[in-house]
Amino acid sequence: MIIAEWMIYIMLGVEVINLCLLLGLLYVFRGLYKNVKSKFTMGLIFFASAFLLKSIVIIITASLHIFFPELHMYDGPPVMFLVNIIECIGLSIFLKNIWE
């Protein structure tokens, strides 16, 4: 099943937002770790880093699909579109709660 072209552009935009949210979380977690130096804070840094890596991979894959459509690298189901939106909402709430 091939994803509609507009969905890829929206997913790419949402993933860039996720990337920015994750960079914000890493900034906050790094500051916490400098003050507290706990295992929990280090776990949060690894948590955010794993999602950051996932976002980078999705951005690269979606970009390759846009610039080289003949590769058919991003033929995943439209469910990924929904997953990215839900992840963006969750990360936004998480960053808002952590920031306060």
C-alpha positions as CSV (number, residue, x, y, z in Angstrom):
1,M,0.0,0.0,0.0
2,I,1.5,3.3,-1.0
3,I,1.0,6.3,1.3
4,A,-0.5,9.4,-0.3
5,E,2.2,12.0,-1.0
6,W,0.5,14.6,1.3
7,M,0.7,12.2,4.2
8,I,4.5,12.0,3.8
9,Y,4.9,15.7,3.9
10,I,2.7,16.0,7.0
11,M,4.6,13.1,8.6
12,L,7.9,14.7,7.8
13,G,6.7,18.0,9.4
14,V,5.4,16.3,12.5
15,E,8.6,14.3,12.8
16,V,10.6,17.6,12.7
17,I,8.4,18.9,15.5
18,N,9.1,15.7,17.4
19,L,12.8,16.2,16.9
20,C,12.6,19.7,18.3
21,L,10.6,18.5,21.3
22,L,13.1,15.8,22.0
23,L,16.0,18.2,21.8
24,G,14.1,20.3,24.4
25,L,13.7,17.3,26.6
26,L,17.4,16.4,26.3
27,Y,18.3,20.0,27.2
28,V,16.1,19.8,30.4
29,F,17.3,16.3,31.3
30,R,21.0,17.3,30.9
31,G,20.4,20.2,33.3
32,L,18.7,17.9,35.7
33,Y,21.5,15.3,35.5
34,K,24.1,18.0,36.2
35,N,22.3,18.9,39.4
36,V,21.1,15.5,40.6
37,K,23.2,12.8,38.9
38,S,20.7,10.1,39.4
39,K,20.1,6.8,37.5
40,F,16.5,8.0,36.8
41,T,17.7,11.1,35.1
42,M,20.2,9.1,33.1
43,G,17.4,6.8,32.1
44,L,15.4,9.8,30.9
45,I,18.4,10.9,28.8
46,F,18.5,7.4,27.2
47,F,14.7,7.4,26.7
48,A,14.8,10.8,24.8
49,S,17.9,9.7,22.8
50,A,16.2,6.5,21.6
51,F,13.2,8.6,20.3
52,L,15.6,11.1,18.8
53,L,17.3,8.3,16.9
54,K,13.9,7.1,15.7
55,S,13.0,10.6,14.5
56,I,16.2,11.0,12.6
57,V,15.7,7.7,10.8
58,I,12.1,8.6,9.9
59,I,13.2,12.0,8.6
60,I,15.9,10.5,6.5
61,T,13.6,7.8,5.1
62,A,10.8,10.2,4.4
63,S,13.2,12.6,2.7
64,L,14.6,9.9,0.6
65,H,11.1,9.0,-0.5
66,I,10.4,12.6,-1.4
67,F,13.6,13.1,-3.4
68,F,13.9,9.6,-4.8
69,P,10.3,8.2,-5.1
70,E,11.5,5.4,-7.3
71,L,13.2,3.7,-4.3
72,H,9.8,3.0,-2.6
73,M,11.4,3.2,0.8
74,Y,8.4,4.5,2.7
75,D,5.5,2.3,1.7
76,G,4.4,1.7,5.3
77,P,0.8,1.8,6.3
78,P,-0.9,5.1,7.0
79,V,-1.0,3.9,10.6
80,M,2.5,5.4,11.0
81,F,0.9,8.8,10.3
82,L,-1.4,8.4,13.3
83,V,1.5,7.0,15.4
84,N,3.6,10.1,14.6
85,I,0.7,12.5,15.6
86,I,0.1,10.6,18.9
87,E,3.8,10.6,19.6
88,C,4.0,14.4,19.0
89,I,1.1,15.0,21.4
90,G,2.6,12.8,24.0
91,L,6.0,14.4,23.7
92,S,4.4,17.9,23.9
93,I,2.6,17.0,27.1
94,F,5.8,15.4,28.5
95,L,7.9,18.4,27.7
96,K,5.3,20.8,29.2
97,N,5.2,18.8,32.4
98,I,8.9,18.4,32.7
99,W,9.6,22.1,32.0
100,E,7.5,23.3,34.9
